């Protein structure tokens, strides 16, 4: 994923817009989400914040909400993963 700084900024902006759509739902439960970065294989890394960082339902939120929204907004993305997935949410 060798991109120019402008292309990287655009990519991050598109991802941030997708995350922004989810924030009201996450914040209503005391949580939030922050973009950490995008890896060479187009995996998006995010950090779960607030209540989301400790929620047993975080894995479902990541799959059904976050990953779906990000992939819809940025089809090049291959996966989305939380760098701090709660132990209680891991299968």
C-alpha positions in Angstrom: 0.0 0.0 0.0 2.6 2.6 -1.1 0.6 5.8 -1.4 1.3 9.4 -1.6 0.6 11.5 1.5 -2.5 13.0 -0.1 -3.9 9.6 -1.0 -3.2 8.4 2.6 -5.0 11.5 3.9 -8.0 10.8 1.7 -8.0 7.1 2.8 -8.0 8.1 6.4 -10.7 10.7 5.8 -12.9 8.1 4.2 -12.4 5.7 7.1 -13.0 8.5 9.6 -16.3 9.3 7.9 -17.4 5.7 8.2 -16.4 5.7 11.9 -18.2 9.0 12.5 -21.5 7.4 11.4 -21.1 4.8 14.1 -20.0 7.1 16.9 -23.5 8.1 18.1 -24.4 4.5 18.7 -21.1 3.8 20.5 -21.2 6.9 22.5 -24.8 6.2 23.6 -23.3 3.1 25.4 -20.4 5.1 26.8 -17.8 4.1 24.2 -16.0 5.4 21.2 -13.6 4.3 18.5 -10.4 5.9 17.1 -8.5 5.1 13.8 -5.0 3.9 14.6 -3.8 3.2 11.1 -3.9 1.1 7.9 -1.4 -1.7 7.4 0.2 -2.7 4.1 -2.4 -5.4 3.5 -5.2 -2.9 3.8 -6.1 -4.0 7.3 -7.6 -1.1 9.3 -6.5 -0.9 12.9 -8.8 0.9 15.4 -8.7 1.4 19.1 -11.9 0.8 21.2 -12.4 3.5 23.8 -14.5 4.0 26.9 -17.0 1.3 27.6 -16.2 -0.4 24.3 -12.7 -1.2 25.5 -14.2 -3.5 28.1 -17.4 -4.8 26.5 -18.0 -8.5 26.0 -20.0 -7.6 22.8 -17.0 -5.8 21.2 -16.3 -8.6 18.7 -19.9 -8.5 17.4 -19.8 -4.7 17.2 -16.5 -4.9 15.3 -17.9 -7.5 12.8 -21.5 -6.3 12.3 -20.9 -2.6 12.7 -17.4 -1.3 12.3 -16.0 -3.7 9.7 -19.2 -3.5 7.6 -19.3 0.3 7.7 -15.6 0.7 6.9 -15.6 -1.8 4.0 -18.8 -0.2 2.6 -17.1 3.2 2.6 -13.6 1.9 1.6 -13.9 -1.3 -0.5 -10.1 -1.7 -0.7 -10.1 -2.5 3.0 -9.6 -6.3 3.6 -10.2 -6.3 7.4 -10.8 -4.2 10.4 -9.3 -5.1 13.8 -9.3 -3.6 17.2 -5.7 -3.3 18.6 -7.2 -3.6 22.1 -10.0 -6.2 21.7 -11.2 -7.0 25.2 -10.3 -10.5 26.4 -13.9 -11.1 27.3 -14.9 -10.6 23.6 -12.4 -13.0 22.2 -13.7 -16.4 21.1 
